[in-house]
Amino acid sequence: MNKKIEIVYSTVDGHTQKSCTAIAEHLLAKGNTVEIFSLDYFNQSITDFDVFVIGASIRYGYYRKKVKRFIETHQKELEQIQTAFFSVNIVARKENKNTALTNPYFVKFLKSIKMAY
């Protein structure tokens, strides 16, 4: 079954946006409908989508504040549909820090927004 997928991102240098484009191309090739927006310009209802993907980069050990604000503002909606979050950060290149459970920035971020993982 084809899905309607939204991908939003927060980027500083454009690497997260490039990752989103690559993800979108893969999902489109599978027959899905995909939209990509900067977090700054997303103004739709999250529940209009079957899947919602958030991509965010880390700069100097932190995600941008607007990423946390977006998730906290829309947490109830995000919990109603399939949701994915991915992180672009250089520390993830290390073998012992490249999973959701071992990346210190990602773990710290999830704890700060009180989401289960």
Sequence and secondary structure as in RCSB ss.txt:
>XXXX:A:sequence
MNKKIEIVYSTVDGHTQKSCTAIAEHLLAKGNTVEIFSLDYFNQSITDFDVFVIGASIRYGYYRKKVKRFIETHQ
KELEQIQTAFFSVNIVARKENKNTALTNPYFVKFLKSIKMAY
>XXXX:A:secstr
   EEEEEEE SSSHHHHHHHHHHHHHHHTT EEEEEEGGG  S GGGSSEEEEEEEEETTEE HHHHHHHHHTH
HHHTTSEEEEEEE GGGGSGGG STTT HHHHHHHHHTT   
